Amino acid sequence: MHRAITNPIRWLTSLERDLLGWELPPIDVAFTEVPIVADPLDAWCPRCGISVGFGEVNEGGCAECRGRLGPIQGTVRVGEYGGGLAQRILQVKHMRWFGMARRLGVILGNQVLSALRPDQLPEAVVPIPMPQVRRLVRGIDHADEIAHGVSQVLKVPLWRPLWHVPGRTQVSRSQSERRRATHRLEAKRRLLHFLTDGRSVPREHQSRYRRVLLVDDVRTTGATLEQAARVLRSLGVSECWSAVVAVAPSPRRYGSCEREQD
């Protein structure tokens, strides 16, 4: 007689292991096999996170972002998307590797401490939310898990004021479509009634955090992070910084860009 399936995620995980034979190694062994070394601070543009060479960045940013005003003060990253870093990110997403997500968050948190001045450090960490259906199917909210690791290093709370509006995934959109999809993230429903008709949030309901850090696994075009920052600013946040594990290579710099999986 078959037992009832009380936990479908655990049952699917067990089925995947039986069919595919995968098994996750201990975290320390995984990092010995595929070391993850954070980039030096001068390897990327501090505004947009794109890889840069010597002399490519000035006070206004790099050729990718110079002259373009945005809602994000700056970006911190671990590295460029590819190689072992991409492998670990995909394993976190598709193999529900919670331990690896937290460890990547710790690496990212330490990179934030190295990259930002004390007066730039955040008062709270905000993960980019996943669509609810995808989170249920995958069994992990990878950005939230990474943000946990970041918040532990920075010793600041996690804040989750955002939700993901149902719709097409980013992987199904071209880069231009990603930039035009400007309503994928919103404030959670309990905050929305303060934001109707363009009104600002009353002072008594505004965020108590004035400087926050948005956390995601991969930055491709930056459109999602900018949307999140605009929503947070509508809630009274004055400074938004972003921190990502990896930044996709710029198509203008390399000629082509492998589209990220999310």
Residue pairs with C-beta under 8 A, 6 or more apart in sequence:
5 11
9 96
9 136
9 139
12 139
13 96
13 139
16 22
17 23
22 95
24 30
24 91
24 95
24 97
24 99
24 100
25 33
27 99
27 100
27 103
30 88
30 100
31 103
34 84
34 87
34 88
35 84
36 78
36 79
36 84
36 85
36 88
36 104
36 107
37 79
38 78
38 79
38 107
38 110
38 111
39 77
39 78
39 79
39 80
41 114
41 115
42 52
43 51
43 52
44 50
44 51
44 52
44 75
44 77
44 80
44 247
45 52
45 56
45 57
45 61
45 62
45 64
45 65
45 75
46 57
46 61
46 74
46 75
46 76
46 115
47 61
47 62
47 65
47 72
47 74
47 75
48 61
48 62
48 64
48 65
48 75
48 222
49 75
49 76
49 77
49 219
49 222
49 242
49 244
49 247
50 62
50 64
50 65
50 247
50 250
50 253
51 80
51 247
51 249
51 250
51 253
52 62
56 62
56 63
58 66
60 66
60 67
61 67
61 68
63 252
64 250
64 252
64 253
70 222
70 226
70 229
71 226
71 229
71 230
71 233
71 240
72 214
72 222
72 225
72 226
72 229
72 240
72 241
72 242
73 120
73 239
73 240
73 241
74 116
74 120
74 241
74 242
75 219
75 222
75 225
75 241
75 242
75 243
75 244
75 247
76 108
76 111
76 112
76 115
76 116
76 241
76 242
76 243
76 244
77 108
77 111
77 219
77 243
77 244
77 245
77 246
77 247
78 85
78 104
78 107
78 108
78 111
78 244
78 245
78 246
79 85
79 245
79 246
79 247
80 246
80 247
80 248
80 249
81 89
81 218
81 246
81 247
81 248
81 249
81 258
81 260
82 246
82 249
82 258
85 245
85 246
86 246
88 97
88 100
88 104
89 104
89 142
89 217
89 218
89 245
89 246
90 261
91 97
91 100
92 100
92 101
92 104
92 140
92 142
92 145
92 146
92 217
93 138
93 140
93 142
93 217
93 261
93 262
94 138
96 138
96 139
96 140
97 140
98 140
98 145
101 140
101 142
101 145
101 146
101 148
101 149
102 145
102 146
102 148
102 149
102 152
103 149
104 146
104 149
104 217
104 245
105 145
105 146
105 147
105 148
105 149
105 150
105 151
105 152
105 153
105 215
106 149
106 150
106 152
106 153
107 149
107 245
108 146
108 149
108 150
108 215
108 243
108 244
108 245
109 149
109 150
109 151
109 152
109 153
109 154
109 243
110 153
111 243
112 121
112 150
112 153
112 154
112 213
112 243
113 121
113 153
113 154
116 241
120 211
120 239
120 241
121 154
121 156
121 211
122 154
122 156
122 209
122 211
122 212
122 213
122 241
123 156
123 209
123 210
123 211
123 212
124 156
124 157
124 158
124 159
124 209
124 212
124 213
125 147
125 150
125 151
125 154
125 156
125 157
125 158
125 159
125 212
125 213
125 215
126 147
126 158
126 159
126 160
126 161
126 162
126 212
126 213
126 214
126 215
126 228
126 232
127 141
127 143
127 144
127 146
127 147
127 158
127 160
127 214
127 215
127 216
128 143
128 162
128 185
128 214
128 215
128 216
128 224
128 225
128 228
129 141
129 143
129 144
129 160
129 162
129 163
129 164
129 185
130 138
130 141
130 142
130 143
130 144
130 164
131 164
131 166
131 167
131 169
132 164
132 166
133 166
134 169
135 141
142 217
143 215
143 216
143 217
144 158
144 160
146 215
146 216
146 217
146 245
147 158
147 215
148 158
150 213
150 215
150 243
151 157
151 158
154 213
156 213
159 207
159 209
159 212
160 188
161 187
161 188
161 191
161 207
161 231
161 232
161 235
162 185
162 186
162 187
162 188
162 228
162 231
162 232
163 185
163 186
163 187
163 188
163 189
164 184
164 185
165 183
165 184
165 185
165 186
167 181
167 184
168 181
169 262
170 178
170 181
170 220
170 224
170 260
170 262
171 259
171 260
171 261
171 262
173 181
175 220
175 221
175 251
175 257
178 220
178 221
178 223
178 224
179 221
179 223
181 223
182 223
182 227
183 227
184 224
184 227
185 224
185 227
185 228
185 231
186 192
186 231
187 195
187 231
187 234
187 235
191 201
191 205
191 235
194 201
194 202
194 205
195 201
195 234
200 234
201 234
201 235
201 236
203 236
206 235
206 236
207 232
207 235
207 236
207 237
209 237
210 236
210 237
210 238
210 239
211 237
211 238
211 239
211 241
212 232
212 237
212 239
212 240
212 241
213 240
213 241
213 242
213 243
214 225
214 228
214 229
214 232
214 240
214 241
214 242
214 243
215 242
215 243
215 244
216 224
216 225
216 242
216 244
216 245
217 244
217 245
217 246
217 262
218 244
218 245
218 246
218 247
218 248
218 260
218 261
218 262
219 225
219 242
219 244
219 246
219 247
219 248
220 248
220 257
220 259
220 260
222 242
225 242
225 244
228 240
229 240
229 242
232 240
233 240
248 257
248 258
248 259
248 260
249 257
249 258
250 257
251 257
